[in-house]
């Protein structure tokens, strides 16, 4: 009797924790009924391709939010790192593709370290620091390009996102999806299999208690912003490859989308709570909704309105959930 009761509790617990997964399944079923094209392999691959860069950035934002912080600068990091990668990846530069990727990721990591240093050692609130870097980094990106996109990228750079690793039937699976999968694996290891992952949760839950327990709170904060910057840098080079140029005007709203995806996935804005797989489901929910609206022929202006409402709803749910707790 006790064993059956325990098993029942486990099942109920799983169903409650997987509520966001059922929400995603329900959305897919509804959109599948409304459009015959939704479940076609080409559209499924399209959705995964569209959400890949957002997913990579959202995982960095998830780590930051779990630690009790926030990062508004990732969109500007994407713009700047994409520009740096595009400079190196031009046809006549003569540099290898790997150098363009390395420089873009390093630029993102440098900005992330700066954010982390100002927050951990300068005592400046995360919102203020990352708002400042969001504005200044975007301005710097415009300054070095004179507000003009960088074109004439080498073919291998332009093909980085769309390069087909294999195909399902007639549908080619682009490499950008595997960048997302690799990021999910690495972030899952960091979150669940390392001391850093445990310390990150402890700092977000109660920084003072974590400090008294021997956790180096400043090092943890520096590390989460470094990770967010590195992933935004990777997102930058992928974005430059996707649009075949380095452009200072890209990814303006991606920070808000990343935060929304994290919160939809159950990451608490108060810190201390969050999982990798639920964040990815949050990203998928945003991607599925926008893809469904596109398939149904809904105006792009309406899609923007829906994105804003998603952010409001995500924060509302977070506030209500933790108010009840």
Secondary structure, DSSP 8 states (H G I E B T S, - for coil): -HHHHHHHHHHHHHHHHTHHHHHHHHHHHHHHHH-TTTTSHHHHHHHHHHHHHHHHHHHHHHHHHHTT-----HHHHHHHHHHHHHHHTBTTT---HHHHHHHHHHHHHHHHHHHHHHHHTT---HHHHHHHHHHHHHHHHHHHHTT--B--B-HHHHTTTT-EEEEETTEEEEHHHHHHHHHHHHHHHHHHSSHHHHHHHHHHH-HHHHHHTT--HHHHHHHHHHHHHHHHHHHHHHHHHHHTSB-TTS-SSHHHHHHHHHHHTT--TTSS---HHHHHHHHHHHHHHHHHHHHTT--HHHHHHHHHHHHHHHHHHHHHHHHH-
